[in-house]
Amino acid sequence: MILLRIIFIAQLILMLPVFAFLLVTPPHLGTVAIYFYLTPVAIIAVLFALWQFIKHPIRRRLAGATIATPVVCLGAPVFMYSLNGGPMPPALLVIAVLVLLVIAALVLLGKTDQWHGTGMFANRRFNVGCLVALGALLLMLWFPIIVGLAANQSISLPTNIADRDRIYMVAGLYLMAVAVPAVCLSLFTMLYAPVGLVRNRGGRVLHLGQLLTALLLLATLTAVAFAVSVLLVNPG
């Protein structure tokens, strides 16, 4: 049961960013690569979940959600893109991701044998570590932004294009190094913290802090991604 739960959560962490990317991006060579790498992984997860669905009726809710996750995340963007004739608007993307998160939370909160007692939710060391990690990633995102705004008047970018490109490359690598774990940990927390609020009454303050920090981290990532997209379109 633990393995099925881990696979379900891992799928969400992996598939939701892919779902969001595919939903708002026109098909290109990178899209083919995404399906090429993720389809075998999805097939293995679906086969395992199908076996759990048949063998263990009490786990059918979680097994069914595990089967549906790659089907929805990889198949729905293709259907919606063909239906809309192009990428989806950002507002629809936000609604779609929130709906999937709500459904996933309901699955994990199901009154089955999925969760016995408080389990890992009562592990204070893990909860504090998760909150600290979220806070550290948030600070790592905001630190260069604050420094850049503070030094905007005193520091200017080099006029040499090669030097400027090197600065952009370093900034891009730093952003990716922070954004990838930030997205993964935030999505995990969006599923983990609401369940913890219900299952672990003694740790509700920690779980609430995790949830709020994850939301703030995702909001910051969204703002940074928007700023980067504007900069790429209009470098001046």
C-alpha positions, 0 to 999 in steps of 0.5 A, spaced: 500 500 500 505 504 501 508 503 494 502 505 491 501 511 495 508 513 493 507 512 486 501 516 486 504 522 489 510 521 485 506 521 478 503 527 481 509 531 482 512 529 475 506 529 471 502 536 473 508 540 471 508 536 464 500 537 464 501 545 465 507 545 460 503 541 455 496 545 456 499 552 454 505 550 449 504 549 442 507 542 439 514 542 438 520 537 438 520 537 445 513 535 446 515 529 442 521 528 447 516 528 453 511 523 451 517 519 449 520 519 456 514 519 460 510 514 456 514 508 458 514 510 465 506 511 465 505 504 462 509 501 468 505 505 473 498 503 470 500 496 470 502 496 477 495 500 479 491 495 475 494 489 478 492 493 485 485 495 483 484 487 481 487 484 487 485 489 492 478 492 492 479 496 498 485 500 494 481 501 488 480 509 489 487 510 490 489 505 484 484 508 479 486 515 481 493 512 479 491 509 473 487 516 471 493 520 472 498 519 466 491 518 462 489 525 464 496 529 464 498 526 458 492 525 454 487 531 456 492 536 453 492 533 446 484 533 446 484 540 449 489 543 444 485 540 438 478 542 441 481 549 442 485 549 436 491 552 440 494 553 447 489 554 453 489 560 456 493 561 463 486 562 467 484 555 464 490 552 466 490 554 473 483 552 474 485 545 471 491 544 476 487 546 482 481 541 480 486 535 479 489 537 486 483 537 489 481 530 486 488 528 488 487 530 496 480 527 496 483 521 494 488 521 499 483 523 504 479 517 502 476 512 508 480 506 506 486 503 509 490 508 505 492 511 512 493 508 519 493 513 524 497 519 523 503 515 520 509 520 517 504 526 519 506 526 526 514 526 525 515 532 527 522 532 524 520 531 517 515 536 518 520 541 520 525 539 515 519 540 510 517 547 512 525 549 512 526 546 505 520 550 503 522 557 506 530 556 504 527 555 497 523 561 497 529 565 500 533 563 494 528 565 489 527 572 493 534 574 494 537 575 487 530 579 486 531 583 492 539 584 491 537 586 483 532 591 485 536 594 491 542 595 486 538 597 480 540 604 480 548 603 482 549 597 477 548 596 470 549 590 465 555 590 461 554 593 454 558 587 451 553 582 448 557 576 450 558 578 457 551 580 458 549 573 455 554 570 460 550 573 466 543 571 463 546 564 462 548 564 470 542 567 472 538 562 468 542 556 471 541 559 478 533 559 477 533 552 474 537 549 480 532 553 484 525 552 480 526 544 479 526 542 487 521 548 488 516 546 484 516 538 486 516 540 493 511 545 493 506 540 489 508 535 494 506 539 500 500 541 496 498 534 497 501 532 503 499 538 508 492 538 507 492 531 509 496 532 515 491 538 517 486 532 518 490 526 520 495 530 525 491 535 529 497 536 534 501 538 528 496 543 524 500 549 525 506 546 522 502 543 516 498 550 515 505 553 515 507 548 510 501 550 505 502 557 506 509 557 504 508 552 498 503 557 496 507 563 496 513 559 493 508 557 487 506 564 486 513 567 486 515 562 481 509 564 477 511 571 477 518 570 476 516 565 470 512 571 467 517 576 468 522 571 464 517 570 458 516 578 458 524 579 458 525 574 452 519 577 448 522 584 449 529 584 451 529 591 452 
